[in-house]
Amino acid sequence: MKTTLPVYKADAFTNKLFGGNPAAVCPLQEWLPTEVMQKLAAENNLSETVFFVKEGEHYHIRWFTPGTEVKLCGHATLASAHIFYTELGYTNDTILFNSLSGILKVTRSEPGRYTLDFPANPPQPIDEIPAGMFEGLGIAPCPVFKTSFDYMVVLPSQQDVEALAPDFKTLAQVEARGVIATAKGNEADFVSRCFYPQSGIDEDPVTGSAHTIMVPYWAKELNKTFLKAVQISKRKGFLECELKADRVLMSGNVVTYLKGEYYL
């Protein structure tokens, strides 16, 4: 007998359809086997498919790329909050999610706009550059930083970030979740592009978790705690960020694209 379950797709960190980063949101009453959730993520073929189950006063949340489960994802968490308020009848101003990265909080500031409260992940400078980094990005040597998730390279200008045309096969040799390229922005405080061929995503349109890395860096560089960021992928994403002690707050809009059912 087939089981019917709901699925929603929403574009996060944008106020218009076909912008930002799309995520598939799959509410559950109880967990599916991990291998089934991974197959669903591969079938959806989006950068993230997110699942959550109610546990006491909060919700347990898990995120899957088409190739692997990840420890943290911003845009799919933002999309989940939007579905809570627009489709699932949630009325409290705050949602608490338990995750592989600890407790995450999302608040609703206005209809369609939400703020993520995530742990900061400050990057550390490194001297030993992993093989394939500069070659894969096609760039000259530049400052490189590392965190528990990703490597981050800081380029001289926004134009340098825009011009990147990575060799993803080479970049995939870098042992990490992925590689972030960032620079000071022309209009925003900073811009970025994020590449995750190791996780089955050549370029992620908008990456909330990467901003937990970039915000501490740029807050120190620019000597300010409130920052505006643009992820300059083809779809583009817009974030208003704040460094608050050891937390990063990221605000953005979400637009629902689709709702439907899948069958198991």
Stockholm file with secondary structure:
# STOCKHOLM 1.0

chainA/1-264         MKTTLPVYKADAFTNKLFGGNPAAVCPLQEWLPTEVMQKLAAENNLSETVFFVKEGEHYHIRWFTPGTEVKLCGHATLASAHIFYTELGYTNDTILFNSLSGILKVTRSEPGRYTLDFPANPPQPIDEIPAGMFEGLGIAPCPVFKTSFDYMVVLPSQQDVEALAPDFKTLAQVEARGVIATAKGNEADFVSRCFYPQSGIDEDPVTGSAHTIMVPYWAKELNKTFLKAVQISKRKGFLECELKADRVLMSGNVVTYLKGEYYL
#=GR chainA/1-264 SS CCCEEEEEEEEESCSSTTCSEEEEEEECSSCCCHHHHHHHHHHHTSSEEEEEEEETTEEEEEEECSSCEESCCHHHHHHHHHHHHHHSCCCSSEEEEEETTEEEEEEEEETTEEEEEEECCCCEECSSCCTTHHHHHTCCCCCEEECSSCEEEECSCHHHHHTCCCCHHHHTTSSSSCEEEEEECSSSSEEEEEEEGGGTEEEESCCHHHHHHHHHHHHHHHTCSEEEEEECSSSCEEEEEEEETTEEEEEEEEEEEEEEEEEC
#=GC SS_cons         CCCEEEEEEEEESCSSTTCSEEEEEEECSSCCCHHHHHHHHHHHTSSEEEEEEEETTEEEEEEECSSCEESCCHHHHHHHHHHHHHHSCCCSSEEEEEETTEEEEEEEEETTEEEEEEECCCCEECSSCCTTHHHHHTCCCCCEEECSSCEEEECSCHHHHHTCCCCHHHHTTSSSSCEEEEEECSSSSEEEEEEEGGGTEEEESCCHHHHHHHHHHHHHHHTCSEEEEEECSSSCEEEEEEEETTEEEEEEEEEEEEEEEEEC
//
